[in-house]
């Protein structure tokens, strides 16, 4: 399963930490294809309505397979304390 996640990560299919509603799947798909999360969610729902029964399978499978965004922690800004050189 790590091979699948690594493949998704290389392709840019990751679940972002921001702009999530449930699991971040649609936000990740939208980011990958260059659209905002809300239109991506709408297109995802419309696509799932066309394919009967897929609602119960596709989203949870993508939620499991898509890795979380592993952004580096925010850089720590150190300021000199007063009186130090």
N, C-alpha and C positions, 0 to 999 in steps of 0.2 A: 504494500500500500504506500510505502514511502516513495517508491519509484513513480507512482501516479502523482503523488503530491509534488515531487520534484519536477515532473513534467509540466504540471499545471503552473507551478511557480515560474518556470522558465518561459512559459507562454504568457505570463502576466495574469493568470487567473488565480487571484488571491482574494480572500474576504477581508476588506479593509476594516480598520478599527473605528473609523469615523463614518458617519452617515448610514449606519446600520438601522434596520427596523427589527428584523428577527435574527437571522443568522449572518447576514451580510452577503448572501449569495447573489442577489440581484444587483447590489451595489458593486460587487466585484465583476459581474458580467458587464455592467454598464461601463465601468472604468476600463475594462479590457477592450471594449468596442468603441470607446470614446464618446459615450452619451451619459447624461445625468442619470442618477439612480431612479428617479420617479418614472421617466419614460421607459427605462429598462424594466422596471417592475410591471408596468402596463403591458409592454410587449411580451414579457414572460408569461403573464396571466392569460393574455389573448392566445398565445401559442399553446398553453396548456389546456385551454378550453377547446381547441381544435382537435387535440389528441385525447380521446376519452380515457379516463383512468390514470392518466399520467401524473395528475396532481399529487397523488399519494406516493409516487415513486421518485420523480425527478428532483424535486427540491431537497428532500432528505438525503438522497444519494449525493447530490452536489455539495450539500452541507458537510457531509462526512469526508468527501474526497478533496474539496478545495481547502488548501492550507490557509491559516490565518496570516495576515500581513505581519511579517517579522521586521518591522521597522526598527532601526536602532533607537535606543533610548535618547531622549532629548539631551543635547550636549549640556554639560554642567558649566555654567559660567562662574568662574571664581573671580572675586574682586579682592584686591588687597585690603587688608584691614588697616584702619588708621594707625599710623605709628610704625608700620612695617616697611622695610625697604624693598 
